[in-house]
Amino acid sequence: MSVHTRFYRDKANGKLFGVCAGLADYTGIDVLWVRVAMLALTFTVGFTFPLYFAIAILSESRPRELYTDSAEQRFWQGVRQSPTRTTREVRARFRDIDRRLAAVEDYYVSSNPRLSAEIEQLR
């Protein structure tokens, strides 16, 4: 399992042990809603506190350098939520880059016959 796709407690953004903040980071849901859900479960089900403490004991703390920026954090949250959708998005980005590179190549090759001949030799 990749370091980026595992569940970690987020003590830096957490209130008690960082379990709710870790769940929020893992799922991409705002931490406020995770905490509200945890309180609602506590009042309706009742066994939330033992489960919370078990998760706090069994899970690892989040590494400091897990994400380099917020864009990387959003990307990995997307991977955890829907790997197939994220793969499609990455493929679409690469297709767009390939299309733009082909346009640049076409522009420079059409105005430079020597370069065009060299590229055709390489193919």
Secondary structure as GFF3:
##gff-version 3
##sequence-region A 1 123
A	DSSP	three_ten_helix	3	5	.	.	.	ID=ss1
A	DSSP	alpha_helix	19	27	.	.	.	ID=ss2
A	DSSP	alpha_helix	31	44	.	.	.	ID=ss3
A	DSSP	alpha_helix	48	58	.	.	.	ID=ss4
A	DSSP	alpha_helix	70	81	.	.	.	ID=ss5
A	DSSP	alpha_helix	83	111	.	.	.	ID=ss6
A	DSSP	alpha_helix	113	122	.	.	.	ID=ss7
###
